[in-house]
Every structure is written in C-alpha cells, then in structure tokens.
Amino acid sequence: MRVNFDANASVKPLPEVLNYLACYSGEFLNPSSVHLGGQAAKGVLDEARAELSQLLSLSSEDRIIFTSGATEANNSALIPLCAPAQSQYPDLACSNVEHSAVLECLRSQLDKGYKLKEIAVERIEDDSYLSEQIDDNLRIFGLMLANNETGQIFNVKSVADKIRLISPRSKIHCDAAQAVGKIKVNFAELGVDSISISGHKIGALSGIGALVISKYCQIKPLLFGGPQEYGLRAGTENVLGIKSLAIACKAARERILSNDRRMIDAKNKFANYLKSLSDSAVINNFGLNNLPNTLSVRFPGIKADDLVVALDLNGVAVSAGSACASGRPSPSHVLLSHGLSKQEAKETIRISFEPNITETEFEFGLNIFKETIARMINLRRAA
Ligand code: PLP
C-alpha cells in the first residue's frame, strides 16, 4: 500500500475523474470547431465554467481563463501588467512567503526597471508597516490565500482593502491554488482583481488550472495566437483536463457544503500523535487560521530529507518544504521568513492530507510514521 500525505503537492485524481476517463471514448474534438465533436468539447468548457462559478461564487461577468495550471495563471495575471516598463508607478509588491510561481515571476520583471518589495508576512495586516512599504507608485500586489508549506490562511480581503486605500490604481492578484477545494472561497469577498487555481491540487488532472479575472479588471494576454479564451490565452484548450477540473470542482463544492470532516479529522488525530512525542516533535504554528489538511512539523536532530526518504521507502509520501523547493539545497524561504533557523527549516516536514483520505490509509500512514520516527529517534540518540 502507498498513501499520499503530500496532498499540497498533488492530490491523486479523484475516483470520479478516473471513472470518467475509463469510459471516455474520444468524442471531444476542437472546441473552436462548429461540428458536433467541436461543440461537444465546447460544452465541456461551459460545464467547467459553470462548476467553477458555483464553487467560487463568481458573477456572470467575471472571466475564467483555462490555463495549464496555477503557475501559468499567476504569470498570465502578472506579466502583462508589467509590460512595457514605465516610469509611472513602477513598484511591485508581494508577501515574502509567496510560491515561486508568483515570487520568481515578479522578480523576473526587475530587469525591466521595476522594483519589488517583499512584504514581511507577519506584519502584512499592520497599517503603518504597509504604508511604510508601499505608496501610490504600486502597480501590482500579490498575496496568496493559503500558504502551501505552512497552511496559513491570510486575510486577503483586509489586506486588499488597505492596499486600495494606499494605492487605488494597483492591481491585486491572489494565488488561491492551495485554498480552493479545502476551504470556502468567495471571489468577490476577497476584494482582489484576479485569482489563480490549480487542477491537480483538487483532484483533477495535472496540466490544468484557471485564472479568474474580475469584471472590473482589464488584462492583456501572455500568450498570443488564436482567439481562444476571450483572446486572453491562445491555444487549443485541454478539454479532458478541463473536464477533470469540472468534476473536481463539483466534488469540492459538495464536500464543503456537507462539512466533510475527513481532512480535519486526519489532521487533528495526527497532531495528537505528534503532541504525544513531546520534545521529539515540534508542531510549527503559523497564525491562527490554517488549512484543514496541513501540518508543518519539526523533528529536532532529524534531517527532513532523510525522513522523507525513509517514509517513502515504506509507502508514505510527505515532503520537506514545498514540492518545488524540495531537492534544492537551500532551506525554504517560507520557513526562514517565519524566523526558523536554517537548521530548523531543514528539520521541518510538511504533512498534508487528501480530501478523500480513508480510515485505512490514515492508519497505515500513521503506523509507518510511528515506526519510522521511533527508529530515527533511537539512531539519533545512539549517534
Ligand atoms: N501556487 C501555489 C500556492 C502552489 O502551491 C503551487 C503548487 O505547488 C502553484 C502555485 C503552482 O501550481 P501548478 O503546479 O498548477 O502550476
């Protein structure tokens, strides 16, 4: 048996998605074509827009652009706003714990003459700190809804309102890839111009995502070519990926509506086990509001990379920091931003549960975890 306790990296495609694919007989052709196969594919796009609209409480005038994932959605929201470089309001800002899909995207604009402020997340709601950091020269502000490594949920609405007062012309983009599907997300209530979504974080296929743009916001395309997606994302749409996104959005809405407790119960039970280890495990607490599925925990004296490998060899997937950051020698910028030392960051692993986690999977993973940690603590003591 193998279990995925690394759902913030990727949730396995939902059974509903796999069942759909198993029965799919190739009926979808190009959604831009007028024939039956084209119109069937166009129907999939309409269905997915309807599902996303319900999940995110969108208005009929908000636009949904299908992308290859949240990385492309973030880049599509941010890069066109930075071109061409102008002397007028050349400042960019984002929290210092953004995913690299936002952070590196904004950093890539520095050679065009833009300046980037990385705002300390612990003070992001402090009015006086914010007004010291940004002024009316701000062009773009990026703030994620929930952090992929810590699970911390940010009060995006409150920060967006403050930003609008300081800099009414700026555009505010929110990377909602980790929040959608785990907590209720209402686009209008966030008060931002755009949000990005990732299919494989909610049980759709990899390679699909979406950018949602407010009816009040005008953007230009990142990709040029055909007129697909309101002329904002050229290229034939990934119809099966979009179908899987529609299925995953429906499942997420139903889970949230029914107050499905599988993720939070797994998280609470796991946290209780970690607490029973007393000093051998330190749960990193970041803010008061956290995702229902994510735990960040440090095992003093045990390297996270070693633990990840040991667990993997026994069938349990977890990660050291974010999936994109793991494998890199430097410790996570997110954990360092929260004041952890380099060593503490390198001892931290992320455990994140899937929405459909079963009792059997949970118990299997927990037992492997208990055995592995006990072994590694003994080795550490013996060393
Ligand atoms: N934003 C956040 C917060 C993420 O966690 C991730 C993936 O880890 C991404 C963006 C990138 O998403 P995708 O893999 O769909 O490009």
Boltz pocket constraint, residues with backbone or C-beta under 6 A from the ligand:
constraints:
  - pocket:
      binder: B
      contacts: [[A, 8], [A, 9], [A, 68], [A, 69], [A, 70], [A, 71], [A, 72], [A, 99], [A, 101], [A, 144], [A, 146], [A, 147], [A, 148], [A, 175], [A, 177], [A, 178], [A, 197], [A, 198], [A, 199], [A, 200], [A, 208], [A, 209], [A, 322], [A, 323], [A, 324]]
      max_distance: 6.0
